[in-house]
Amino acid sequence: MSRPPLTLREARASDRALVIAVTGDLVLTNAGELEAAVEAAFAGGRSRVVLDLGGISHVDTAGLALMVRLQERCEGAGGELVLAALPRSFDEMVNHLRLQRRLRLAGSVEAALEPPER
């Protein structure tokens, strides 16, 4: 059975924020593509990147580990990474592994674009 390829598309952009729509499978063999896209957004001056994960069909442990690594890097650099619209299976994995405190999650892209509560 063939898995859907990872597709990244700039869905919305402003001077400070970028929304990247992610579809397909996020697995070890393609996680580097997403990592490069997020790093390029921050290198280009964006302070917030929102990953719209509503189109993700499968995430393996390498994809999940990438999310945690990217979150830590973004926060360390003074930026924000927000994971939005997680599919149920991905959300369940995050909750099962108790990663909701380490990842910034939002139910929708619109909620992710709102300023964080301080």
DAJONOR-V997258 format. One record per residue. N is the residue number from 1. SS is DSSP state (H for helix, E for strand, L for the rest). PHI is phi in whole degrees, -180 to 180 (* if undefined). OMEGA is omega as a letter, one per 20 degrees, with the letter a starting at -180 (NA if undefined). Layout:
n=N ss=SS phi=PHI omega=OMEGA
n=N ss=SS phi=PHI omega=OMEGA
//
This chain:
n=1 ss=L phi=* omega=a
n=2 ss=L phi=-88 omega=r
n=3 ss=L phi=-92 omega=r
n=4 ss=L phi=-67 omega=r
n=5 ss=L phi=-69 omega=r
n=6 ss=L phi=-77 omega=r
n=7 ss=E phi=-126 omega=r
n=8 ss=E phi=-119 omega=a
n=9 ss=E phi=-140 omega=r
n=10 ss=E phi=-70 omega=a
n=11 ss=E phi=-95 omega=a
n=12 ss=E phi=-161 omega=a
n=13 ss=E phi=-148 omega=r
n=14 ss=L phi=-139 omega=r
n=15 ss=L phi=-59 omega=a
n=16 ss=L phi=-106 omega=a
n=17 ss=E phi=-128 omega=r
n=18 ss=E phi=-138 omega=r
n=19 ss=E phi=-107 omega=r
n=20 ss=E phi=-112 omega=r
n=21 ss=E phi=-83 omega=a
n=22 ss=E phi=-115 omega=r
n=23 ss=E phi=-131 omega=r
n=24 ss=E phi=94 omega=a
n=25 ss=E phi=-101 omega=r
n=26 ss=E phi=-106 omega=a
n=27 ss=L phi=-134 omega=a
n=28 ss=L phi=-49 omega=a
n=29 ss=L phi=-72 omega=a
n=30 ss=L phi=-129 omega=a
n=31 ss=H phi=-60 omega=r
n=32 ss=H phi=-61 omega=r
n=33 ss=H phi=-63 omega=r
n=34 ss=H phi=-69 omega=r
n=35 ss=H phi=-58 omega=a
n=36 ss=H phi=-64 omega=a
n=37 ss=H phi=-66 omega=r
n=38 ss=H phi=-67 omega=r
n=39 ss=H phi=-63 omega=r
n=40 ss=H phi=-65 omega=r
n=41 ss=H phi=-63 omega=r
n=42 ss=H phi=-70 omega=r
n=43 ss=H phi=-64 omega=r
n=44 ss=L phi=-83 omega=r
n=45 ss=L phi=99 omega=r
n=46 ss=L phi=-75 omega=r
n=47 ss=L phi=-101 omega=r
n=48 ss=E phi=-139 omega=r
n=49 ss=E phi=-122 omega=r
n=50 ss=E phi=-110 omega=r
n=51 ss=E phi=-99 omega=r
n=52 ss=E phi=-83 omega=a
n=53 ss=E phi=-98 omega=a
n=54 ss=E phi=-60 omega=a
n=55 ss=E phi=-98 omega=r
n=56 ss=E phi=-74 omega=r
n=57 ss=E phi=-100 omega=a
n=58 ss=E phi=-159 omega=r
n=59 ss=E phi=-131 omega=r
n=60 ss=L phi=-98 omega=a
n=61 ss=H phi=-64 omega=r
n=62 ss=H phi=-66 omega=r
n=63 ss=H phi=-65 omega=r
n=64 ss=H phi=-67 omega=r
n=65 ss=H phi=-62 omega=r
n=66 ss=H phi=-60 omega=a
n=67 ss=H phi=-60 omega=a
n=68 ss=H phi=-66 omega=r
n=69 ss=H phi=-61 omega=r
n=70 ss=H phi=-63 omega=r
n=71 ss=H phi=-60 omega=a
n=72 ss=H phi=-64 omega=r
n=73 ss=H phi=-63 omega=a
n=74 ss=H phi=-63 omega=r
n=75 ss=H phi=-64 omega=r
n=76 ss=H phi=-64 omega=r
n=77 ss=L phi=-96 omega=r
n=78 ss=L phi=82 omega=r
n=79 ss=L phi=-106 omega=a
n=80 ss=E phi=-133 omega=r
n=81 ss=E phi=-119 omega=a
n=82 ss=E phi=-123 omega=r
n=83 ss=E phi=-97 omega=a
n=84 ss=E phi=-119 omega=r
n=85 ss=L phi=57 omega=a
n=86 ss=L phi=-63 omega=r
n=87 ss=L phi=-62 omega=a
n=88 ss=H phi=-54 omega=a
n=89 ss=H phi=-65 omega=r
n=90 ss=H phi=-70 omega=r
n=91 ss=H phi=-61 omega=r
n=92 ss=H phi=-64 omega=r
n=93 ss=H phi=-65 omega=r
n=94 ss=H phi=-59 omega=r
n=95 ss=H phi=-68 omega=a
n=96 ss=H phi=-60 omega=a
n=97 ss=L phi=-89 omega=r
n=98 ss=L phi=58 omega=a
n=99 ss=L phi=-96 omega=a
n=100 ss=L phi=-63 omega=r
n=101 ss=L phi=-83 omega=a
n=102 ss=L phi=-95 omega=a
n=103 ss=L phi=-114 omega=r
n=104 ss=L phi=-90 omega=a
n=105 ss=E phi=-116 omega=r
n=106 ss=E phi=-141 omega=a
n=107 ss=L phi=-70 omega=a
n=108 ss=L phi=-148 omega=r
n=109 ss=H phi=-64 omega=a
n=110 ss=H phi=-60 omega=r
n=111 ss=H phi=-65 omega=a
n=112 ss=H phi=-68 omega=a
n=113 ss=H phi=-84 omega=r
n=114 ss=L phi=-70 omega=r
n=115 ss=L phi=-60 omega=a
n=116 ss=L phi=-69 omega=r
n=117 ss=L phi=-78 omega=a
n=118 ss=L phi=-112 omega=NA
//
